C-alpha cells in the first residue's frame, strides 16, 4: 500500500499511540515497521496470533528493558568487549525472555498460535549464569570472575595493607601533630599519601603531589611508600587488563549465540507490541470483526477519536449487497470522518489489530486501499487543490482491481460543478467496470442522481437535525442527503437579501427535486425507525429466551438434587430397616437371603434413577472432558470422548450441555513431542517398575496425553497394572484393543498440569 495513503488515514498517528504503551524504546522501531498485509492467509495468521495473545494478556507481565541489538552486533566483532552496564542490560533481557517463555508456554497447548512466539524465545541460562557469576549487583566484576583476577586483587590488598600500615605508623608518631594538618590517609591520583602542613613539609622526606586551595595543606607521599604505591599502580593496570579479558570472554560467548539471542529479542519486541496493542484496544473497547466477503461495521468509531473522546458517537457502515456506497449530506455532517473511519479500520484489521466496533462486524481482505481525501493543494509542486486531486487519482486508478478499496472524499469538488460532476461520474463508472470497492462522498446533485439509478452503488446520507442544524452522526442508507447550503448560510449570518436572490436563481426543477427527495427521506426515516423497533423486540425476545433457558436449567438441577436427596434418604432408611431385621433374625441363612434381596432391590432402584438421568445420546462430563453416550449396560455407559470410546460407571458421569462449536473454525491441539510407548517384556519386576516410573514421569513432564505400556501376559502384567492403579500421574488405564497390541499391552491416560 502507498505510504501516502497510510498517512492520510492516520495509520502512523495510530502507531504513535501504540508506542505510548510500549515498555522499551526498541519496540518503537518494531511498531514503525508494521504495515497492513494484503495476503489473506497472512492476515488470518496475524489475527489468530493477536486473538490468542489477548486471551492471556493479563497474565503477561513486562517491565522496562533496553535495546540490546547494538550490543549484540558489537559482541560479534573480534576482540571487542561489552561494558559492565551493557552486559547487565543483556542479562536483564535474557531473564525477561525466560520469564516470558514460561508464561506463554503454560498456555501454548490450548492456544496453539502462541507457539509461534514460544518457539523463538530461546533460553540462555548458561549466559545468564556466566554474567551473574562474574558481575555483582553494583556493577563490579567479581574477584573470582577469573583465577588471575583473584590473584591480582589479593596481591593489591596485601600491598595496600602494607602502605596503610607504614602511613599509620607515621600518623602515630608523638610529634605527628606538629607537621600533619590532619591525622588521616588521603588517596590522590591512585596513590596513598598524607596531608602535611605546608610550613612543615620539609620535616618529612617524600614526593609532593600538590596543595589545597587555601595553600595550608601539602599532599605528600612519604618516601617509605613510594615503591609500594608504584607496585599498586602496576597491579591496578594489571587488574584493568584482566577485567577487560573477563569482559571480552563473556562478550565472545554472547557473540557465539548472537543470532539466536537477536531472534529471541525480536520476539520479545513482538510481545511488547502485542501487550501495548491489548492495552490500547482495552482503552477504546476494540473487538475483532469476522472475516467475510462484505463490509459491515456495526457501531464503529474512529480509533483516534475514540482515544481522545470517550463519548465518540458510533456509526454503522454497511455495504449491504453492493460494492459501492455514495455518502451525501451537508458539511460538518461526518462524511469525511466516516470515510477515514472505514479506511483506518481496514488498515488495522489487515495488520492483525482489533477495531472499535461490534464483534458481529464483518470485513474482507483488500488487495489495496487507495485514498483521495482532504485539501491536496501543493505549494511546492505548484499544484492547485483540483490538480493535486487529479494527480493523486491518476497515480492509482490503473492499479485498482476487484479486491481494492477506493476512498474518495468530496468527489467532483475543486472545479466547475458541471465539469466536476461529469468527471466524478466518469471515475465512478471506471471503478464500477473494474469491480472495485468504493466509498465516496459528494455534494454534486448529478453524481447523486447517477448513484440512485445505478445497480452498483448504494446512496446514503448523514442524518442532520434541521431545527438545530447539528449533525446526528448517523448514516441513513438508501437515502440522498441535501447539502443544506442555504440553511447553514442563514445560521452563519448571511443577510436575508442574499439568500432571497440566491433562491431565485435555482431552476424550478431543483425545488421539485428537493421536495421529492425530502418525501423519500421521510419514508426512509420512518422505515428505519420501525426497523429499529423490530430489532429491539428481537433482542428482547432473545433475552427472554435466554432467561427461560436458565430457569429450565436451574429446574433440571433442582430436580437432580431432589432425586439424589430422595435416594440418600431412602438408602439411609433402608439401612436402618436392614439392621432392625438382622437383629430379629437368628438364622445366618435367613440373614444372607435378606442381604441378597436388599442388594437386588437397591440395584433396581439405582438403575431406574440412572436411566432417568442419563440416556443414550446425552452429553455428559467425564474427568473434565465432554462426551456423548452411545451405549448403556447395567450400571456402566459407553461414551465417545475426544474421538475415543470409553466405558465408565454411570455414577461417575454428569449430564451437561452440548459443547459449542465455532462455525468455520477448527482448533487442533498440538502436543509436544514425547515418549509414546515402552516395552517392559523380558525385564525383572524391579527393573521394569523402575523404568516404568521414569518413563511415566518424563511423559507427564512433557505433557503427553496417553502412552502404551507393553508388559506381556505373565506375572509382569498384574504387577504393572497394580502399579498403574496407584500411580499419581495416571488418570485411568485400560487393556489395549487388538489393533493396539491386545491383552499384552495397556493404554495409559496421563494427568495434565
Order of alpha helices (4+ residues) and beta strands (2+ residues): alpha-alpha-alpha-alpha-alpha-alpha-alpha-alpha-alpha-alpha-beta-beta-beta-beta-alpha-alpha-beta-beta-alpha-beta-beta-alpha-beta-beta-alpha-beta-alpha-beta-alpha-beta-beta-alpha-alpha-alpha-alpha-beta-beta-beta-beta-beta-beta-alpha-beta-alpha-beta-beta
